[in-house]
Amino acid sequence: MTLSKLGQYLRGTTFSFLAASILIGCSLYPDENTDPAKNNKVTFRQDALDCAQSYPESGSGTHVKQRIGCMNLKGWH
């Protein structure tokens, strides 16, 4: 395998891994509330903004886990 083909293979593999990670990560974000009265877009948006303000974006990505935990505490699963 030449160096050029190895580089293309690594770029393709890395891109595929990142794309899969993003898709899996997005599917883990809670989108349904256990309380039927709160299970609507307006309440979801309000709770998501509240969690986003409580846990601002960090370079390491830990804010995503913190926001998901915040949404879980608000009844979103």
N, C-alpha and C positions, 0 to 999 in steps of 0.2 A: 504494500500500500504506500503510495507516495505521500509526501508531506501535505500536498495540496488536497488530496482526497481525505486524508485524516482530519484536516482542518474543517472541511465541509461536513464530514460525519459528526464531529464534535459540535459544530454549530447547530446542525439539525437535531441532534440529540438534546442539546441544551434547550433549544427552542421548544421542542416537544414536551420536555419536562416542565418548563415554565408555564406553558399553555395548560397542561393538565393540572398543575398546582393551582392556577387561578380559577379554573372551573370547579375544582373540588372545594376550594376556599369559599367561593361564592355560594355554593350549595349548602354550606354549613351555617350561614347567617340565618337567625331565627326569623320566621315570617308569619307565624300563626300564634295568636294569643289564646290562652286557656279560657279567658273570660269572653263569651260571645259578644257582650256589649262593647268590648274594646277591640274586637277583631275587625278593624276597618283601616283604610288607608290614612285617614287623618290622624288617628291615634298612633299608628305605626310611625308615621313621619315625625310627629311630635316627640315620641319616645326616642326615635333614632337620633334626632337632633340634640335632645337632652344628653344622651349618652356620648355623642360626638363632642359636645362642649365639655363634658366631664372628663373625657379622655382624649386630649388633642393628639394629632398625628405625631408619631415618633419615628425616628430613622430606622429603628430595629424591627418595627412591625408589631410590637407588643400591644399597641393600642387596639388592634383588631380583636385579640382575645379579650381584652378588658371591655370593649364595647359589646361583644357577644355576651359576656357575663352580666353586664349591666342590663341588656335586653332580657336575659333570662330572669333576672330579679324582678323585672317589670311584668313578667308573665308570658313573654314571647318565647316560643320554642320552635 
